[in-house]
Amino acid sequence: MALRGLPIVLLLLFPLMASSHNFVNGQRAAPVDITDRGELVLDNDGIRYENWHSAQLAGKVRVMQYIAGRTSAKKKNSMLIQAIEDAHFPNDRFQPTTIVNTDDAIPGSGLFVRGKIEKNKRRYPWAQFVIDSFGLGRQAWRLNEASSTIVVLDKDGRVQWAKDGALTAGEVDQVIALVQKLLDKSPS
């Protein structure tokens, strides 16, 4: 009888075993300090880089995407990025944060990847873009290589939802609804 129940137990535990990150709901992310490259900041017509620390995630509701510097990783959650654009969340209380791990890129493509990120910063100046040249976030947050991780943070920088890998259409809807709920709790 115990053997018959074993597959059900394994199926129930599978989501827990599949989780590769260490984000915990209600907690802040493990600290990360990126001093090589870092956050892209518009400076007149140019872009400069500033040191970035994960403590900067507090202050606004956020959807943070930590992504390998690979086209395949970018495609994994493009549906969510489009849904965020379409939602027109208020910039004064919401900010998407994209951290690109250029240490996890196709060899020789780092300059190309940085160029694409700089182009995106110019196109979406209200969004936060960070280049992680040494994969410090992937190490600290125990993320998979060549992947895309999505984390929803409240205005205090506490994790409300996280998933490593591609989101389903239902999960995209769930993230958008959660962001709206968090914004409703923190009116301007």
C-alpha positions in Angstrom: 0.0 0.0 0.0 2.8 2.4 0.8 4.3 1.8 -2.6 1.1 2.8 -4.3 1.2 6.2 -2.6 4.8 6.8 -3.4 4.3 8.4 -6.8 1.7 10.8 -5.4 4.1 11.9 -2.7 6.9 12.4 -5.3 4.5 14.4 -7.5 3.5 16.6 -4.5 7.2 17.2 -3.6 8.3 17.8 -7.2 7.7 21.6 -7.2 9.8 21.8 -4.0 12.6 19.8 -5.5 12.5 21.7 -8.8 13.0 25.1 -7.0 16.6 26.0 -7.5 16.6 29.5 -6.0 16.8 30.7 -2.4 14.2 33.4 -2.6 11.8 33.1 0.4 8.4 34.8 0.4 8.3 37.7 2.9 12.1 37.9 3.1 14.6 40.2 1.3 16.9 38.6 -1.2 20.4 37.7 -0.1 22.6 40.7 -0.4 24.4 41.3 -3.7 26.9 44.1 -4.4 27.8 44.6 -8.1 30.8 46.9 -8.6 32.0 45.7 -12.0 29.7 47.4 -14.5 26.5 47.6 -12.3 23.5 49.8 -13.0 23.1 51.7 -16.3 22.4 55.4 -15.8 21.6 57.7 -18.6 24.0 60.6 -18.7 23.0 63.1 -21.4 23.5 61.2 -24.6 25.7 58.6 -23.0 25.4 55.8 -20.5 27.5 55.4 -17.4 27.6 52.5 -14.9 27.2 52.9 -11.1 27.8 50.3 -8.4 24.6 48.5 -7.5 23.4 46.8 -4.3 20.4 44.7 -3.8 19.3 47.0 -1.0 18.3 49.4 -3.8 15.4 47.0 -4.6 13.3 48.6 -1.8 11.3 51.7 -2.5 9.0 50.6 -5.3 7.0 47.5 -6.2 9.2 45.6 -8.7 9.3 42.7 -11.0 13.0 41.7 -11.1 14.3 39.5 -13.8 17.7 38.0 -13.4 18.7 36.7 -16.8 21.6 35.0 -18.5 23.1 37.1 -21.3 21.7 34.7 -23.9 19.0 35.2 -26.5 17.5 31.8 -25.4 17.2 33.1 -21.8 15.6 36.4 -22.9 12.9 34.5 -24.8 11.9 32.5 -21.8 9.9 35.3 -20.2 9.3 37.7 -23.1 5.5 37.1 -22.6 5.8 38.6 -19.1 7.8 41.6 -20.2 5.2 42.4 -22.9 2.4 42.0 -20.2 4.2 44.5 -17.9 4.5 47.0 -20.8 0.8 46.5 -21.6 -0.2 47.0 -18.0 1.1 50.6 -17.9 1.9 50.5 -14.2 2.7 53.9 -12.6 6.4 54.7 -12.8 6.4 56.5 -9.5 5.5 53.3 -7.6 6.6 50.5 -9.9 9.9 49.7 -11.6 11.0 46.7 -13.6 14.5 45.6 -12.8 16.5 43.5 -15.2 19.8 42.1 -14.1 21.8 40.6 -16.9 24.5 38.0 -16.1 27.1 38.7 -18.8 29.3 36.0 -17.2 26.7 33.5 -18.5 26.7 34.5 -22.1 28.0 32.9 -25.3 31.8 33.4 -25.3 32.7 36.6 -27.2 29.2 38.1 -27.1 29.5 40.3 -24.0 30.0 43.5 -26.0 27.0 42.7 -28.1 24.9 41.9 -25.0 25.9 45.2 -23.3 25.0 47.1 -26.5 21.5 45.6 -26.4 21.0 46.4 -22.8 22.2 50.0 -23.4 19.7 50.3 -26.2 16.9 49.0 -23.9 17.9 51.6 -21.2 17.5 54.4 -23.8 14.2 53.0 -24.9 12.8 52.4 -21.4 14.6 55.1 -19.2 12.3 54.5 -16.2 13.4 50.8 -16.0 16.4 49.7 -14.0 19.0 47.7 -15.9 22.1 46.1 -14.2 25.0 44.3 -15.7 26.4 41.5 -13.5 29.8 40.8 -15.1 30.8 38.0 -12.7 27.4 36.3 -12.0 27.3 37.4 -8.4 23.5 37.4 -8.3 23.4 33.9 -9.8 25.8 32.7 -7.1 24.2 34.5 -4.1 20.6 33.6 -5.2 21.5 30.0 -6.3 20.1 30.4 -9.8 20.4 28.0 -12.8 22.8 28.8 -15.6 21.4 29.9 -19.0 18.0 30.8 -17.4 15.6 33.6 -16.5 14.4 34.1 -13.0 11.4 36.3 -12.1 10.9 37.7 -8.6 8.1 40.0 -7.5 9.1 42.3 -4.7 6.9 44.6 -2.6 7.8 48.2 -1.9 9.9 47.1 1.1 12.0 44.9 -1.1 10.5 41.7 0.3 9.9 38.7 -2.0 6.3 38.0 -2.8 6.7 35.5 -5.6 9.6 33.8 -7.4 10.2 31.3 -10.2 13.3 30.2 -12.1 12.5 29.4 -15.7 9.8 30.2 -18.2 6.5 31.3 -16.9 3.2 29.8 -18.2 0.5 32.1 -19.4 -1.3 31.6 -16.1 1.8 32.5 -14.1 2.1 35.7 -16.2 -1.5 36.6 -15.3 -0.7 35.8 -11.7 2.3 38.1 -11.6 0.5 41.0 -13.2 -2.4 40.6 -10.7 0.0 40.4 -7.8 1.8 43.6 -8.9 -1.5 45.4 -9.2 -2.5 44.1 -5.7 0.8 45.4 -4.3 0.4 48.7 -6.0 -3.2 49.0 -4.6 -1.7 48.5 -1.1 0.8 51.3 -1.6 -1.0 54.3 -3.1 1.0 57.4 -3.9 
